[in-house]
Amino acid sequence: MPFVLVVTGLLAGALTTLAGQGGGLFLLLVCSVLIGPRDALAVTAPALLLGNLHRAVLFRAHVDRSVAVRMIAGSIPGAFLGGLLAGVVPQVVLQVALVLLTVLAIAKAIGLLRFDVPRGALLPSGFVVGGLTGTSGGAGILFAPVLLAAGLRGRAFVGTIACVAVSAHVGRVVAYASSGFFTRSLVLPIALVTVAIFVGNTLGERIRAKTSEAVTHRLEYGVLVVCVALSLAGVH
């Protein structure tokens, strides 16, 4: 099992560094099969927190700080409120939001729609997405279409979404710690997955440097569509 965890963490880090997303969902799916859903949440939360922090450092020169600050400022209180309302918001609300935002982001990318997301809308957007994330973990992928619709691409997209994801994972780690999720037996799996993600991040960054912008652009939207499809299918 340790070998599988290391390989999974490596692939998750590389995928997210290339596409800006997707690695966390992949990691959670595999860990759920290997160690069960509860322990998978406990292992992936700190690993993804540190992995996104490492990715944010790798891409720090490309982070759109004004976008990141606005999204984080909205997502933190939104996630807190969403946690209080967990189980109250119907699942269909999340599903409609996933489909709508993804369609809008893709329509803008291919030129069917022409619009700009004003910077002033990022804080309330972060609040709404953070709130949905608090009620359902799968809502985290909503950050991607918002940032893509805001015009972020390439390294700016990867670095900025990593910064926003850190704030979301901090909330998860605090919540799981207060709920007694973390046990001594999970220390080694957490360490293995975290180190593997770090290596995957570095590997993905090197691959990205040799990959054309057109290819990474397709990856960003392609992985988004797959993540939304999995979420709609009930995989969180």
ChimeraX commands (.cxc) that place a marker at each C-alpha (Angstrom):
marker #1 position 0.00,0.00,0.00 radius 0.5
marker #1 position 2.74,2.60,0.74 radius 0.5
marker #1 position 4.02,2.22,-2.84 radius 0.5
marker #1 position 0.54,2.82,-4.28 radius 0.5
marker #1 position 0.09,5.89,-2.06 radius 0.5
marker #1 position 3.41,7.32,-3.25 radius 0.5
marker #1 position 2.59,6.73,-6.94 radius 0.5
marker #1 position -0.89,8.20,-6.48 radius 0.5
marker #1 position 0.48,11.30,-4.75 radius 0.5
marker #1 position 3.08,11.71,-7.48 radius 0.5
marker #1 position 0.44,11.54,-10.23 radius 0.5
marker #1 position -1.92,13.84,-8.32 radius 0.5
marker #1 position 0.77,16.50,-7.92 radius 0.5
marker #1 position 1.80,16.31,-11.57 radius 0.5
marker #1 position -1.80,16.43,-12.85 radius 0.5
marker #1 position -2.77,19.45,-10.76 radius 0.5
marker #1 position 0.41,21.32,-11.71 radius 0.5
marker #1 position -0.31,20.69,-15.39 radius 0.5
marker #1 position -4.06,21.34,-15.38 radius 0.5
marker #1 position -4.55,23.43,-12.24 radius 0.5
marker #1 position -7.00,20.91,-10.78 radius 0.5
marker #1 position -8.05,17.25,-10.77 radius 0.5
marker #1 position -5.24,15.78,-8.72 radius 0.5
marker #1 position -7.05,16.16,-5.41 radius 0.5
marker #1 position -10.15,14.33,-6.65 radius 0.5
marker #1 position -7.98,11.55,-8.13 radius 0.5
marker #1 position -6.06,11.23,-4.86 radius 0.5
marker #1 position -9.24,11.07,-2.78 radius 0.5
marker #1 position -10.78,8.40,-5.01 radius 0.5
marker #1 position -7.74,6.10,-4.81 radius 0.5
marker #1 position -7.22,6.64,-1.06 radius 0.5
marker #1 position -10.91,5.89,-0.41 radius 0.5
marker #1 position -10.47,2.51,-2.05 radius 0.5
marker #1 position -7.21,1.77,-0.22 radius 0.5
marker #1 position -7.95,2.96,3.32 radius 0.5
marker #1 position -11.65,3.85,3.45 radius 0.5
marker #1 position -13.48,7.17,3.02 radius 0.5
marker #1 position -12.93,8.56,6.54 radius 0.5
marker #1 position -9.17,7.90,6.63 radius 0.5
marker #1 position -8.92,9.09,3.02 radius 0.5
marker #1 position -10.31,12.47,4.06 radius 0.5
marker #1 position -7.86,12.63,6.98 radius 0.5
marker #1 position -4.86,11.72,4.80 radius 0.5
marker #1 position -5.66,13.93,1.83 radius 0.5
marker #1 position -6.60,17.12,3.71 radius 0.5
marker #1 position -3.14,17.97,5.15 radius 0.5
marker #1 position -1.36,16.50,2.12 radius 0.5
marker #1 position -3.35,18.67,-0.30 radius 0.5
marker #1 position -2.95,21.70,1.96 radius 0.5
marker #1 position 0.84,21.38,1.90 radius 0.5
marker #1 position 0.84,20.34,-1.76 radius 0.5
marker #1 position -1.08,23.44,-2.81 radius 0.5
marker #1 position 1.15,25.60,-0.62 radius 0.5
marker #1 position 4.21,24.13,-2.36 radius 0.5
marker #1 position 2.60,24.72,-5.77 radius 0.5
marker #1 position 1.80,28.30,-4.82 radius 0.5
marker #1 position 5.46,28.82,-3.93 radius 0.5
marker #1 position 6.62,27.24,-7.21 radius 0.5
marker #1 position 4.34,29.59,-9.20 radius 0.5
marker #1 position 4.57,32.58,-6.85 radius 0.5
marker #1 position 5.90,34.86,-9.60 radius 0.5
marker #1 position 2.76,34.19,-11.67 radius 0.5
marker #1 position 0.07,34.45,-8.97 radius 0.5
marker #1 position -2.52,37.14,-9.66 radius 0.5
marker #1 position -2.49,38.51,-6.12 radius 0.5
marker #1 position -5.48,40.82,-6.52 radius 0.5
marker #1 position -7.64,37.91,-7.69 radius 0.5
marker #1 position -6.32,35.53,-5.02 radius 0.5
marker #1 position -6.85,37.99,-2.16 radius 0.5
marker #1 position -10.44,38.72,-3.23 radius 0.5
marker #1 position -11.35,35.05,-3.66 radius 0.5
marker #1 position -9.77,34.04,-0.34 radius 0.5
marker #1 position -11.40,36.95,1.51 radius 0.5
marker #1 position -14.78,35.68,0.33 radius 0.5
marker #1 position -14.18,31.94,0.57 radius 0.5
marker #1 position -13.08,31.81,4.22 radius 0.5
marker #1 position -16.25,33.31,5.77 radius 0.5
marker #1 position -18.34,31.58,3.11 radius 0.5
marker #1 position -16.89,28.17,4.01 radius 0.5
marker #1 position -17.51,28.85,7.71 radius 0.5
marker #1 position -21.16,29.72,7.08 radius 0.5
marker #1 position -21.49,26.76,4.72 radius 0.5
marker #1 position -20.17,24.45,7.42 radius 0.5
marker #1 position -22.92,25.65,9.74 radius 0.5
marker #1 position -25.49,24.93,7.02 radius 0.5
marker #1 position -24.05,21.56,6.02 radius 0.5
marker #1 position -26.82,19.24,4.93 radius 0.5
marker #1 position -29.33,22.09,4.51 radius 0.5
marker #1 position -28.44,23.17,0.96 radius 0.5
marker #1 position -29.91,20.68,-1.58 radius 0.5
marker #1 position -27.39,18.78,-3.73 radius 0.5
marker #1 position -29.17,20.02,-6.85 radius 0.5
marker #1 position -27.98,23.58,-6.05 radius 0.5
marker #1 position -24.36,22.43,-6.30 radius 0.5
marker #1 position -25.04,20.48,-9.49 radius 0.5
marker #1 position -26.72,23.42,-11.22 radius 0.5
marker #1 position -23.88,25.74,-10.18 radius 0.5
marker #1 position -21.25,23.29,-11.46 radius 0.5
marker #1 position -22.88,22.94,-14.86 radius 0.5
marker #1 position -23.72,26.64,-15.27 radius 0.5
marker #1 position -20.29,27.99,-14.34 radius 0.5
marker #1 position -18.49,25.36,-16.43 radius 0.5
marker #1 position -20.62,26.10,-19.50 radius 0.5
marker #1 position -20.04,29.84,-19.10 radius 0.5
marker #1 position -16.27,29.38,-18.72 radius 0.5
marker #1 position -16.03,27.15,-21.80 radius 0.5
marker #1 position -18.34,29.40,-23.86 radius 0.5
marker #1 position -16.11,32.35,-23.08 radius 0.5
marker #1 position -12.95,30.38,-23.92 radius 0.5
marker #1 position -14.19,29.38,-27.39 radius 0.5
marker #1 position -15.63,32.83,-28.14 radius 0.5
marker #1 position -19.36,32.04,-28.02 radius 0.5
marker #1 position -19.77,34.55,-25.19 radius 0.5
marker #1 position -17.81,37.71,-24.60 radius 0.5
marker #1 position -17.83,39.09,-21.09 radius 0.5
marker #1 position -15.45,40.14,-18.35 radius 0.5
marker #1 position -15.68,39.14,-14.72 radius 0.5
marker #1 position -15.20,42.39,-12.76 radius 0.5
marker #1 position -12.71,42.23,-9.91 radius 0.5
marker #1 position -15.44,43.46,-7.58 radius 0.5
marker #1 position -17.41,40.26,-8.23 radius 0.5
marker #1 position -14.57,37.97,-7.10 radius 0.5
marker #1 position -15.12,38.43,-3.35 radius 0.5
marker #1 position -18.85,37.54,-3.47 radius 0.5
marker #1 position -18.03,34.72,-5.89 radius 0.5
marker #1 position -15.47,33.39,-3.42 radius 0.5
marker #1 position -18.08,33.67,-0.65 radius 0.5
marker #1 position -20.64,31.65,-2.63 radius 0.5
marker #1 position -18.16,28.97,-3.71 radius 0.5
marker #1 position -16.71,28.81,-0.21 radius 0.5
marker #1 position -20.20,28.38,1.19 radius 0.5
marker #1 position -20.97,25.55,-1.20 radius 0.5
marker #1 position -17.62,23.96,-0.36 radius 0.5
marker #1 position -18.55,24.07,3.32 radius 0.5
marker #1 position -21.76,22.19,2.62 radius 0.5
marker #1 position -20.26,19.77,0.09 radius 0.5
marker #1 position -16.57,18.99,-0.41 radius 0.5
marker #1 position -17.08,18.51,-4.14 radius 0.5
marker #1 position -17.86,22.19,-4.58 radius 0.5
marker #1 position -14.16,23.05,-4.46 radius 0.5
marker #1 position -13.92,22.53,-8.20 radius 0.5
marker #1 position -16.17,25.59,-8.65 radius 0.5
marker #1 position -13.12,27.78,-8.05 radius 0.5
marker #1 position -11.71,26.67,-11.42 radius 0.5
marker #1 position -14.47,27.92,-13.76 radius 0.5
marker #1 position -14.68,31.22,-11.83 radius 0.5
marker #1 position -10.94,31.84,-12.24 radius 0.5
marker #1 position -10.97,30.71,-15.88 radius 0.5
marker #1 position -13.93,32.99,-16.62 radius 0.5
marker #1 position -11.98,35.80,-14.93 radius 0.5
marker #1 position -9.38,35.39,-17.66 radius 0.5
marker #1 position -6.62,33.52,-15.84 radius 0.5
marker #1 position -4.59,31.13,-17.97 radius 0.5
marker #1 position -1.48,28.99,-17.75 radius 0.5
marker #1 position 0.85,29.59,-14.83 radius 0.5
marker #1 position -1.30,32.44,-13.49 radius 0.5
marker #1 position -4.26,30.05,-13.27 radius 0.5
marker #1 position -2.24,27.26,-11.60 radius 0.5
marker #1 position -0.57,29.56,-9.08 radius 0.5
marker #1 position -3.69,31.53,-8.19 radius 0.5
marker #1 position -5.97,28.53,-7.76 radius 0.5
marker #1 position -3.31,26.92,-5.56 radius 0.5
marker #1 position -3.41,29.95,-3.25 radius 0.5
marker #1 position -7.21,29.85,-3.09 radius 0.5
marker #1 position -7.18,26.08,-2.47 radius 0.5
marker #1 position -4.85,26.52,0.50 radius 0.5
marker #1 position -7.50,28.55,2.32 radius 0.5
marker #1 position -10.13,25.87,1.66 radius 0.5
marker #1 position -7.88,23.05,2.89 radius 0.5
marker #1 position -6.95,24.97,6.04 radius 0.5
marker #1 position -10.63,24.88,6.99 radius 0.5
marker #1 position -10.80,21.14,6.30 radius 0.5
marker #1 position -7.73,20.38,8.40 radius 0.5
marker #1 position -9.04,22.40,11.35 radius 0.5
marker #1 position -12.43,20.72,11.12 radius 0.5
marker #1 position -10.98,17.21,10.90 radius 0.5
marker #1 position -8.57,17.85,13.76 radius 0.5
marker #1 position -11.39,19.02,16.01 radius 0.5
marker #1 position -13.40,15.93,15.04 radius 0.5
marker #1 position -10.64,13.48,15.92 radius 0.5
marker #1 position -10.01,12.32,12.34 radius 0.5
marker #1 position -6.24,12.27,12.72 radius 0.5
marker #1 position -4.68,9.25,14.42 radius 0.5
marker #1 position -1.11,8.13,14.96 radius 0.5
marker #1 position -1.49,5.35,12.38 radius 0.5
marker #1 position -2.09,7.95,9.65 radius 0.5
marker #1 position 1.13,9.88,10.21 radius 0.5
marker #1 position 3.15,7.73,7.78 radius 0.5
marker #1 position 0.53,7.75,4.97 radius 0.5
marker #1 position 0.16,11.53,5.30 radius 0.5
marker #1 position 3.94,11.99,5.14 radius 0.5
marker #1 position 4.32,9.66,2.13 radius 0.5
marker #1 position 1.52,11.30,0.14 radius 0.5
marker #1 position 2.73,14.81,0.97 radius 0.5
marker #1 position 6.31,14.15,-0.15 radius 0.5
marker #1 position 5.01,12.42,-3.29 radius 0.5
marker #1 position 2.84,15.44,-4.15 radius 0.5
marker #1 position 5.86,17.72,-3.73 radius 0.5
marker #1 position 7.82,15.58,-6.19 radius 0.5
marker #1 position 4.81,15.46,-8.54 radius 0.5
marker #1 position 4.51,19.25,-8.39 radius 0.5
marker #1 position 8.15,19.65,-9.40 radius 0.5
marker #1 position 7.83,17.05,-12.15 radius 0.5
marker #1 position 4.63,18.66,-13.45 radius 0.5
marker #1 position 6.28,22.09,-13.49 radius 0.5
marker #1 position 9.14,20.74,-15.62 radius 0.5
marker #1 position 6.74,19.03,-18.01 radius 0.5
marker #1 position 4.66,22.20,-18.24 radius 0.5
marker #1 position 7.75,24.20,-19.17 radius 0.5
marker #1 position 8.18,21.92,-22.22 radius 0.5
marker #1 position 4.49,21.87,-23.15 radius 0.5
marker #1 position 2.88,24.36,-25.51 radius 0.5
marker #1 position 0.39,26.86,-24.18 radius 0.5
marker #1 position -2.29,25.46,-26.47 radius 0.5
marker #1 position -1.94,21.98,-24.96 radius 0.5
marker #1 position -2.02,23.19,-21.34 radius 0.5
marker #1 position -5.04,25.36,-22.22 radius 0.5
marker #1 position -6.91,22.26,-23.43 radius 0.5
marker #1 position -5.84,20.37,-20.32 radius 0.5
marker #1 position -7.23,23.07,-18.04 radius 0.5
marker #1 position -10.69,22.85,-19.61 radius 0.5
marker #1 position -10.60,19.11,-20.30 radius 0.5
marker #1 position -9.79,18.22,-16.69 radius 0.5
marker #1 position -12.45,20.68,-15.50 radius 0.5
marker #1 position -15.11,18.90,-17.58 radius 0.5
marker #1 position -14.02,15.47,-16.26 radius 0.5
marker #1 position -14.09,16.70,-12.64 radius 0.5
marker #1 position -17.57,18.18,-13.09 radius 0.5
marker #1 position -18.80,14.95,-14.71 radius 0.5
marker #1 position -17.45,12.89,-11.78 radius 0.5
marker #1 position -19.04,15.27,-9.30 radius 0.5
marker #1 position -22.41,15.05,-11.06 radius 0.5
marker #1 position -22.08,11.27,-11.00 radius 0.5
marker #1 position -21.85,11.42,-7.22 radius 0.5
marker #1 position -18.08,11.08,-6.84 radius 0.5
marker #1 position -16.75,13.67,-4.34 radius 0.5
marker link #1:1,2 radius 0.2
marker link #1:2,3 radius 0.2
marker link #1:3,4 radius 0.2
marker link #1:4,5 radius 0.2
marker link #1:5,6 radius 0.2
marker link #1:6,7 radius 0.2
marker link #1:7,8 radius 0.2
marker link #1:8,9 radius 0.2
marker link #1:9,10 radius 0.2
marker link #1:10,11 radius 0.2
marker link #1:11,12 radius 0.2
marker link #1:12,13 radius 0.2
marker link #1:13,14 radius 0.2
marker link #1:14,15 radius 0.2
marker link #1:15,16 radius 0.2
marker link #1:16,17 radius 0.2
marker link #1:17,18 radius 0.2
marker link #1:18,19 radius 0.2
marker link #1:19,20 radius 0.2
marker link #1:20,21 radius 0.2
marker link #1:21,22 radius 0.2
marker link #1:22,23 radius 0.2
marker link #1:23,24 radius 0.2
marker link #1:24,25 radius 0.2
marker link #1:25,26 radius 0.2
marker link #1:26,27 radius 0.2
marker link #1:27,28 radius 0.2
marker link #1:28,29 radius 0.2
marker link #1:29,30 radius 0.2
marker link #1:30,31 radius 0.2
marker link #1:31,32 radius 0.2
marker link #1:32,33 radius 0.2
marker link #1:33,34 radius 0.2
marker link #1:34,35 radius 0.2
marker link #1:35,36 radius 0.2
marker link #1:36,37 radius 0.2
marker link #1:37,38 radius 0.2
marker link #1:38,39 radius 0.2
marker link #1:39,40 radius 0.2
marker link #1:40,41 radius 0.2
marker link #1:41,42 radius 0.2
marker link #1:42,43 radius 0.2
marker link #1:43,44 radius 0.2
marker link #1:44,45 radius 0.2
marker link #1:45,46 radius 0.2
marker link #1:46,47 radius 0.2
marker link #1:47,48 radius 0.2
marker link #1:48,49 radius 0.2
marker link #1:49,50 radius 0.2
marker link #1:50,51 radius 0.2
marker link #1:51,52 radius 0.2
marker link #1:52,53 radius 0.2
marker link #1:53,54 radius 0.2
marker link #1:54,55 radius 0.2
marker link #1:55,56 radius 0.2
marker link #1:56,57 radius 0.2
marker link #1:57,58 radius 0.2
marker link #1:58,59 radius 0.2
marker link #1:59,60 radius 0.2
marker link #1:60,61 radius 0.2
marker link #1:61,62 radius 0.2
marker link #1:62,63 radius 0.2
marker link #1:63,64 radius 0.2
marker link #1:64,65 radius 0.2
marker link #1:65,66 radius 0.2
marker link #1:66,67 radius 0.2
marker link #1:67,68 radius 0.2
marker link #1:68,69 radius 0.2
marker link #1:69,70 radius 0.2
marker link #1:70,71 radius 0.2
marker link #1:71,72 radius 0.2
marker link #1:72,73 radius 0.2
marker link #1:73,74 radius 0.2
marker link #1:74,75 radius 0.2
marker link #1:75,76 radius 0.2
marker link #1:76,77 radius 0.2
marker link #1:77,78 radius 0.2
marker link #1:78,79 radius 0.2
marker link #1:79,80 radius 0.2
marker link #1:80,81 radius 0.2
marker link #1:81,82 radius 0.2
marker link #1:82,83 radius 0.2
marker link #1:83,84 radius 0.2
marker link #1:84,85 radius 0.2
marker link #1:85,86 radius 0.2
marker link #1:86,87 radius 0.2
marker link #1:87,88 radius 0.2
marker link #1:88,89 radius 0.2
marker link #1:89,90 radius 0.2
marker link #1:90,91 radius 0.2
marker link #1:91,92 radius 0.2
marker link #1:92,93 radius 0.2
marker link #1:93,94 radius 0.2
marker link #1:94,95 radius 0.2
marker link #1:95,96 radius 0.2
marker link #1:96,97 radius 0.2
marker link #1:97,98 radius 0.2
marker link #1:98,99 radius 0.2
marker link #1:99,100 radius 0.2
marker link #1:100,101 radius 0.2
marker link #1:101,102 radius 0.2
marker link #1:102,103 radius 0.2
marker link #1:103,104 radius 0.2
marker link #1:104,105 radius 0.2
marker link #1:105,106 radius 0.2
marker link #1:106,107 radius 0.2
marker link #1:107,108 radius 0.2
marker link #1:108,109 radius 0.2
marker link #1:109,110 radius 0.2
marker link #1:110,111 radius 0.2
marker link #1:111,112 radius 0.2
marker link #1:112,113 radius 0.2
marker link #1:113,114 radius 0.2
marker link #1:114,115 radius 0.2
marker link #1:115,116 radius 0.2
marker link #1:116,117 radius 0.2
marker link #1:117,118 radius 0.2
marker link #1:118,119 radius 0.2
marker link #1:119,120 radius 0.2
marker link #1:120,121 radius 0.2
marker link #1:121,122 radius 0.2
marker link #1:122,123 radius 0.2
marker link #1:123,124 radius 0.2
marker link #1:124,125 radius 0.2
marker link #1:125,126 radius 0.2
marker link #1:126,127 radius 0.2
marker link #1:127,128 radius 0.2
marker link #1:128,129 radius 0.2
marker link #1:129,130 radius 0.2
marker link #1:130,131 radius 0.2
marker link #1:131,132 radius 0.2
marker link #1:132,133 radius 0.2
marker link #1:133,134 radius 0.2
marker link #1:134,135 radius 0.2
marker link #1:135,136 radius 0.2
marker link #1:136,137 radius 0.2
marker link #1:137,138 radius 0.2
marker link #1:138,139 radius 0.2
marker link #1:139,140 radius 0.2
marker link #1:140,141 radius 0.2
marker link #1:141,142 radius 0.2
marker link #1:142,143 radius 0.2
marker link #1:143,144 radius 0.2
marker link #1:144,145 radius 0.2
marker link #1:145,146 radius 0.2
marker link #1:146,147 radius 0.2
marker link #1:147,148 radius 0.2
marker link #1:148,149 radius 0.2
marker link #1:149,150 radius 0.2
marker link #1:150,151 radius 0.2
marker link #1:151,152 radius 0.2
marker link #1:152,153 radius 0.2
marker link #1:153,154 radius 0.2
marker link #1:154,155 radius 0.2
marker link #1:155,156 radius 0.2
marker link #1:156,157 radius 0.2
marker link #1:157,158 radius 0.2
marker link #1:158,159 radius 0.2
marker link #1:159,160 radius 0.2
marker link #1:160,161 radius 0.2
marker link #1:161,162 radius 0.2
marker link #1:162,163 radius 0.2
marker link #1:163,164 radius 0.2
marker link #1:164,165 radius 0.2
marker link #1:165,166 radius 0.2
marker link #1:166,167 radius 0.2
marker link #1:167,168 radius 0.2
marker link #1:168,169 radius 0.2
marker link #1:169,170 radius 0.2
marker link #1:170,171 radius 0.2
marker link #1:171,172 radius 0.2
marker link #1:172,173 radius 0.2
marker link #1:173,174 radius 0.2
marker link #1:174,175 radius 0.2
marker link #1:175,176 radius 0.2
marker link #1:176,177 radius 0.2
marker link #1:177,178 radius 0.2
marker link #1:178,179 radius 0.2
marker link #1:179,180 radius 0.2
marker link #1:180,181 radius 0.2
marker link #1:181,182 radius 0.2
marker link #1:182,183 radius 0.2
marker link #1:183,184 radius 0.2
marker link #1:184,185 radius 0.2
marker link #1:185,186 radius 0.2
marker link #1:186,187 radius 0.2
marker link #1:187,188 radius 0.2
marker link #1:188,189 radius 0.2
marker link #1:189,190 radius 0.2
marker link #1:190,191 radius 0.2
marker link #1:191,192 radius 0.2
marker link #1:192,193 radius 0.2
marker link #1:193,194 radius 0.2
marker link #1:194,195 radius 0.2
marker link #1:195,196 radius 0.2
marker link #1:196,197 radius 0.2
marker link #1:197,198 radius 0.2
marker link #1:198,199 radius 0.2
marker link #1:199,200 radius 0.2
marker link #1:200,201 radius 0.2
marker link #1:201,202 radius 0.2
marker link #1:202,203 radius 0.2
marker link #1:203,204 radius 0.2
marker link #1:204,205 radius 0.2
marker link #1:205,206 radius 0.2
marker link #1:206,207 radius 0.2
marker link #1:207,208 radius 0.2
marker link #1:208,209 radius 0.2
marker link #1:209,210 radius 0.2
marker link #1:210,211 radius 0.2
marker link #1:211,212 radius 0.2
marker link #1:212,213 radius 0.2
marker link #1:213,214 radius 0.2
marker link #1:214,215 radius 0.2
marker link #1:215,216 radius 0.2
marker link #1:216,217 radius 0.2
marker link #1:217,218 radius 0.2
marker link #1:218,219 radius 0.2
marker link #1:219,220 radius 0.2
marker link #1:220,221 radius 0.2
marker link #1:221,222 radius 0.2
marker link #1:222,223 radius 0.2
marker link #1:223,224 radius 0.2
marker link #1:224,225 radius 0.2
marker link #1:225,226 radius 0.2
marker link #1:226,227 radius 0.2
marker link #1:227,228 radius 0.2
marker link #1:228,229 radius 0.2
marker link #1:229,230 radius 0.2
marker link #1:230,231 radius 0.2
marker link #1:231,232 radius 0.2
marker link #1:232,233 radius 0.2
marker link #1:233,234 radius 0.2
marker link #1:234,235 radius 0.2
marker link #1:235,236 radius 0.2
view
